[in-house]
């Protein structure tokens, strides 16, 4: 359980010192682990936030932050455990501050408690303390195989004799589930209990840990590790993921235990949020460095199929991507096409394969709806508009009207960033069944004030020459469909 007190960001930072008026603020969390005999061991982790306490000169003439921290565990108003510590920051010659990380460890019986932390800036004469309170629920170790809380860590290092440790390692807590770009490694610690009793001492079982999309519940890209572990009474899980290339999004870090048949026995997960905008460059050197191992594009084997897939991206491509699509269409280099195709979708979604699959379904639909004798559906004007802006809210097809050429009016409640916009398509050549875009209200698309006149007159005035709007019943009917979508 984690609690944030105050309004400061959950990122460990260094601040230049300025006079402090506010009382000490902190991030506070608890994690429960268990001894080999099943007795609960509770970690109380806190980050005292830079900028909410002061610094004072030391005997050596340096500056140092000092915060007095009293940690209490209470049950029904009675104190069952406590620790009092003077937390000191590093000594320095300047006034730059950093968050102070502090931990306390308690052996507690299962039950419901109140965790109380009182903090006072020891560099000031003021004796006022800041009090933080949060509930603390300590559970019993589940029978059979179970996995403890997952502790996200800033670093995990071999422990020094005399220091509190977890199976020979010191775990410095991260104290945030928000991971900005500056955090490139995801370290974590957990414990698997009961494997020896369930499987037999030193028997093999499958231990895996992975990063999953929070919404999709699926493993994200290559972020999964599986090992054959030997069953012990307690198996510590100490691991690290390189998340430099993990894009922005909501995720869960999951630890799973499976038996030899692959059946899921136990699972524990921890939510985190990543803020890491990633853009894959399209230059040849950048694409050459792109590792396609395990990427969905490595499965493409047919050159013509991949060429068609890339060509279908034109409706949603930006100008640079359109040029690359044209180049790939000409040279048909299989490796470069795969690299471009993956980069295209990775720049649009944290799950590029699923994004492509969803778009591909729309391409198949467009090919069926708008394909004609010489063009695939995505190559037609209607197909391009459909793929770029989505399906219209209304689609008025008038292919057999007397007095007009065949036409279709599409209305969008929203087209891109614009609202209440229309497209008019027509068939100027009766021998060609592919309707062409005649007019649109969306900036950047064809805008033709003479569109109604052109629908009614076969010998139209050239575009750019003002023509009189036809005053006919058919013309009024077209305008009615245009202004009153149905």
Buried (B, 14 or more C-beta within 10 A) or exposed (E): EBBBBBEBEBBBEEBEBEEBEBBBBBBBBBBBBBEEEBEBBBBBBBBBBBBBBBBEEEEEEBBBBBBBBBBBBBBEEEEBBEBEEEBBBEBBEEEBBBBBBBBBBBEBEEBEBBBBBBBBBBBBEEEEBBEBBBEBEBEEBEEEBBBBBBBBBBEBEEBEEEEEBBEEBBBBBBBBBEBBBEBEEBBBBBBBBBBBEBBEEEBBBBBBBBBBBBEBEEBBBBBBEEEEBBBBBBBBBBBEBEBEBBBBBBBBBBBBBBBEEEEEBBEBBBEBBBBBEBEBEBEEEEBEEBEBEEBBBEEBEEEEEBBBBBBBBBBBBEEEBEEBBEEBBEEBEBEBBBBBBBBBBBBEBBBBBBBBEEBEEBBEBBBEBBBBEEBBBBBBBBBBBBBBBEBBEBBBEBEEBEEBBBBBBBBBEEBEEEEEBBBBBBBBEEEEBBBBBBBBBBEEBBEBEBBBBBBBBEEBEEEEEEBEEBEEEBBEBBEEBBEEBE
